[in-house]
Amino acid sequence: MGVSRRGFLTGAGVGAASGVLAAGATAAAAASSTASPSGMPGDGADASPSPARSFPFEGQYQSGVLTPPPSSKQKHAAFVSFDVIASSSGELKSLLQTITARSRALTAGGAAPYAGVGAPPADSDILGPQIPPCGLTATVGLGSSLFDGRFGLGAKKPSKLTQMPVFTNDSPEDSWMHGDLLLQLCADEPDAIHHTLRDLTRHTRGGMQMKWRMDGYNSVPRPSGTSRNLLGFKDGTANPTGNNASSLVWVDAASEPAWARGGTYQVVRLIRMLVEFWDRVSIEEQEDMFGRRRDSGAPLTGNTEFDTPDYKSDPFGLVIPTSAHIRLANPRTPQTNNQQLIRRSYNYDLGIDANGNMQAGHVFCCFQQDVQRQFATIQQRLADEPLVDYVQPFGGGYFFVPPGVRTSTDYIGSGLFT
């Protein structure tokens, strides 16, 4: 192969913060300018804006979890972690009410109000005088650190919410980890993401401060089916859908606080992909690591992308190796059926690191009822899989996404204060 993985990384950290970019405001600015620039994959086929496309803000559940999938038009995203700097429970409540009010307005679209003579304009006008909804969803998650002693919320903490642990093969960077609050912004157009984040931070200044931010994008399916990750393979083929997805996502257990039922646990993992090293690996080895054909996405025992892998006729892994990613992640047994999760992932591209290597990868995002039963169990099965030589998780966290906003007077997380 001509170069070792160790040599490839010599002199630079594997994550994003240890290269030429730093977390926080500097990384946010760089990610905004490089992660989803004009001309990125996906922009060409979706070049026409979608001003009339919108999703309801109010409902039993928060939007951006099950609908719509990023393989539709909602190909741009930002995952933004915040430290809450509000000084009291009342200020935290006001912060969540403001996030709710602004998210409701921005997802609906319309004209910004007139601020008056001599006042700063009410809107940046990035999207024009009539704000188009652009298929925007704004999803709010709460980190375990929000339930410390600052706001008296200890008794309200969701039962499975912890800080994300360091798993085998992780290379965590503190500046890209955890957070009190996470905003997941998804939209059809990249400028809608920038506009929304700018609006939300403007109205919540003094209540929360950005900790880290990662912008993502997805490509149109090529030639069809599911979009591809930056290793060239289709990503999310086996994602549960419909009623099956709902039964795996929404919290309804009696062990959870009453306010949390109807919410979901969110996991975000920032994963650098060593793409230049990966490109030196033979196609046969790549396909054995995934357990799928690269061109079609079909399992190695099948012919089309959505064929079910046939593990029963291949018990010793002669066709799909027992170490293949798809086989470890989802063994497809009755015992592991309730361990499936709902993925909503994006690619990212931050340019180059200090050694001149490409600094790109994957924002893995998933939702589930029980983060221990689902994500953590799967992650433990994936420990030391062959792919670990080509991917390096370095950031992210666990968050709890509260139930949806039911009425015009309700707000995200209102159950915390009752």
Residue pairs with C-beta under 8 A, 6 or more apart in sequence:
1 280
1 281
2 280
3 277
3 280
5 274
5 277
5 389
5 390
8 274
8 276
8 277
8 357
9 274
9 355
9 357
10 355
11 354
11 355
12 18
12 19
12 353
12 354
12 355
12 357
13 19
13 171
13 173
13 353
13 394
14 171
14 272
14 274
14 392
14 394
15 171
15 173
15 176
15 270
15 272
15 392
15 394
15 395
16 23
16 27
16 173
16 176
16 214
16 270
16 272
16 350
16 359
16 394
16 395
17 23
17 27
17 173
17 175
17 176
17 394
17 395
18 173
18 353
18 354
19 350
19 352
19 353
19 354
19 359
20 351
20 352
20 353
20 354
20 359
21 27
21 30
21 31
21 350
21 351
21 359
22 175
23 173
23 175
23 176
23 211
23 212
24 175
24 210
24 211
24 212
25 210
27 212
27 213
27 350
28 80
28 210
28 212
28 213
30 350
30 351
31 213
31 214
31 215
31 348
31 350
32 194
32 213
32 215
34 349
34 350
34 351
35 214
35 215
35 216
35 217
35 348
35 349
35 350
36 76
36 190
36 193
36 215
36 216
36 217
37 190
38 190
40 190
40 217
40 349
41 217
41 219
41 220
42 75
42 76
42 217
42 218
42 219
42 220
43 190
45 220
46 73
46 75
46 188
46 220
49 132
49 134
49 188
49 189
50 73
50 132
50 134
50 135
50 188
50 189
51 109
51 130
51 132
51 133
51 134
52 132
52 133
53 73
53 133
53 134
53 135
53 188
54 107
54 108
54 109
54 133
54 135
54 136
55 63
55 67
55 68
55 107
55 133
55 135
55 136
55 137
56 63
57 63
57 103
57 104
57 107
57 108
57 138
57 405
58 104
58 404
58 405
58 406
58 407
58 408
58 410
59 404
59 405
59 406
60 262
60 403
60 404
60 406
61 250
61 262
61 264
61 403
61 404
62 139
62 140
62 263
62 401
62 402
62 403
62 404
62 405
62 412
63 107
63 137
63 138
63 139
63 404
64 137
64 138
64 139
64 184
64 186
64 344
65 139
65 249
65 264
65 342
65 344
65 367
65 401
66 245
66 246
66 249
66 342
66 367
68 74
68 135
69 236
69 239
69 344
70 77
70 186
70 218
70 227
70 344
70 345
70 346
71 218
71 221
71 226
71 227
71 236
73 135
73 188
74 135
74 137
74 186
74 187
74 188
75 188
75 217
75 218
75 219
75 220
76 186
76 187
76 188
76 189
76 190
76 192
76 193
76 215
76 216
76 217
76 218
77 184
77 185
77 186
77 187
77 193
77 215
77 216
77 217
77 346
77 363
78 183
78 184
78 185
78 193
78 197
78 213
78 214
78 215
78 216
79 182
79 183
79 184
79 213
79 214
79 216
79 268
79 363
79 365
80 182
80 183
80 185
80 197
80 210
80 212
80 213
81 143
81 178
81 179
81 181
81 182
81 210
81 211
81 212
81 213
81 397
82 179
82 180
82 181
82 182
82 183
82 208
82 209
82 210
82 211
83 179
83 180
83 208
83 209
83 211
84 92
84 95
84 146
84 150
84 180
84 181
84 207
84 208
85 206
85 207
85 208
85 209
86 92
86 94
86 95
86 151
86 206
86 207
86 208
88 151
89 151
89 152
89 153
89 417
91 207
92 151
92 207
93 416
93 417
94 207
95 204
95 207
95 208
96 140
96 411
96 412
96 413
96 414
96 416
97 411
98 203
98 204
98 207
99 138
99 140
99 183
99 200
99 204
99 411
99 412
100 405
100 410
100 411
100 412
101 411
102 199
102 200
102 203
103 138
103 140
103 200
103 412
104 405
106 131
106 133
106 136
106 138
106 195
106 196
106 199
106 200
107 133
107 136
107 137
107 138
108 133
109 130
109 131
109 132
109 133
109 134
110 130
110 131
111 129
111 130
111 131
112 121
112 122
112 123
112 125
112 129
112 131
113 122
114 122
115 121
115 122
123 131
123 199
124 195
124 198
124 199
126 191
126 194
126 195
126 198
127 134
127 191
127 192
127 195
131 195
132 192
134 187
134 188
134 189
134 192
135 186
135 187
135 188
135 189
135 192
136 185
136 186
136 187
136 188
136 192
136 196
137 184
137 185
137 186
137 187
138 183
138 184
138 185
138 196
138 200
139 183
139 184
139 185
139 186
139 266
139 401
140 181
140 182
140 183
140 184
140 401
140 402
140 412
140 413
141 181
141 182
141 183
141 184
141 266
141 399
141 400
141 401
142 161
142 180
142 181
142 182
142 399
142 400
142 401
142 402
142 413
143 161
143 163
143 178
143 179
143 180
143 181
143 182
143 397
143 398
143 399
144 157
144 161
144 162
144 163
144 178
144 398
145 163
145 178
145 179
145 180
146 153
146 180
146 181
147 153
147 154
147 156
147 157
147 161
148 154
153 416
155 257
156 257
156 259
156 260
156 415
156 416
157 257
158 251
158 256
158 257
158 260
158 263
158 265
158 400
159 253
159 255
159 256
159 257
160 265
160 370
160 371
160 372
161 265
161 371
161 398
161 399
161 400
162 371
162 398
163 178
163 397
163 398
164 177
164 178
164 267
164 396
164 397
164 398
165 376
166 172
167 379
167 380
167 383
167 393
168 380
168 383
168 384
169 383
169 384
169 388
169 392
169 393
170 392
170 393
170 394
171 392
171 393
171 394
172 393
172 394
172 395
173 394
173 395
175 211
175 212
176 212
176 214
176 270
176 394
176 395
176 396
177 212
177 395
177 396
177 397
178 211
178 397
179 211
179 212
179 397
179 399
180 208
181 208
181 399
182 266
182 268
182 397
182 399
183 197
183 200
184 266
184 365
185 193
185 196
185 197
186 193
187 193
187 196
190 215
190 217
193 215
197 213
201 210
212 395
214 270
214 348
214 363
214 395
215 348
216 345
216 346
216 347
216 348
216 363
217 346
217 347
217 348
217 349
218 227
218 346
218 347
219 227
219 228
219 347
220 227
221 227
222 228
225 234
225 237
225 297
225 305
225 306
226 234
226 235
226 236
226 237
226 297
226 305
227 234
227 235
227 236
228 234
228 235
229 235
229 273
229 345
229 347
229 362
230 273
230 275
230 347
230 349
230 360
230 361
230 362
231 273
231 275
231 278
231 286
231 390
232 286
232 294
233 286
233 290
233 292
233 294
233 297
234 292
234 297
234 305
235 343
235 345
235 362
236 343
236 345
237 292
237 297
237 305
237 306
238 326
238 330
239 245
239 342
239 343
240 248
240 340
240 342
245 342
248 338
248 340
248 341
248 342
248 368
248 369
248 374
249 264
249 342
249 367
249 368
249 369
250 261
250 262
250 263
250 264
250 369
251 260
251 261
251 262
251 263
251 264
251 265
251 369
252 261
252 262
252 369
253 261
253 369
253 370
257 415
258 415
259 402
259 403
259 415
259 416
259 418
260 400
260 402
260 403
260 415
261 403
262 403
262 404
263 400
263 401
263 402
263 403
264 367
264 368
264 369
264 400
264 401
265 367
265 368
265 369
265 370
265 371
265 375
265 398
265 399
265 400
265 401
266 365
266 366
266 367
266 398
266 399
266 400
266 401
267 341
267 364
267 365
267 366
267 367
267 368
267 371
267 375
267 396
267 397
267 398
267 399
268 363
268 364
268 365
268 396
268 397
268 399
269 362
269 363
269 364
269 365
269 393
269 395
269 396
270 348
270 361
270 363
270 364
270 393
270 394
270 395
270 396
271 361
271 362
271 363
271 364
271 391
271 392
271 393
271 394
272 359
272 360
272 361
272 391
272 392
272 393
272 394
273 360
273 361
273 362
273 390
273 391
274 357
274 389
274 390
274 391
274 392
275 358
275 360
276 357
276 358
277 389
277 390
278 286
278 390
281 390
283 294
286 294
287 293
287 294
287 300
288 300
288 321
288 324
288 386
289 323
289 324
289 325
289 385
289 386
289 387
290 324
290 325
290 326
290 387
291 299
291 300
291 309
291 320
291 321
291 324
291 325
291 326
291 327
292 298
292 299
292 300
292 326
293 299
293 300
296 303
296 304
296 305
297 305
298 304
298 305
298 307
299 307
299 308
299 309
299 310
299 320
299 326
300 309
300 319
300 320
300 324
301 307
301 309
301 310
301 311
301 313
301 314
301 319
301 320
302 308
302 309
302 310
308 332
309 320
309 326
309 327
309 332
311 320
311 327
311 331
311 332
314 320
316 322
317 323
317 324
317 327
320 326
320 327
321 327
323 385
323 386
325 382
325 385
325 387
328 378
328 381
328 382
328 385
329 378
329 381
329 382
330 336
330 340
330 378
331 381
338 373
338 374
339 373
339 374
339 377
339 378
340 374
341 366
341 367
341 368
341 374
341 375
341 378
342 366
342 367
342 368
343 364
343 365
343 366
344 365
344 366
344 367
345 362
345 363
345 364
345 365
345 366
346 362
346 363
346 365
347 360
347 361
347 362
347 363
348 360
348 361
348 362
348 363
349 358
349 359
349 360
350 359
350 360
351 358
351 359
352 358
352 359
353 359
361 391
362 391
364 393
364 396
366 374
366 375
367 401
368 374
368 375
371 398
402 412
402 413
402 415
402 416
403 415
405 411
405 412
405 414
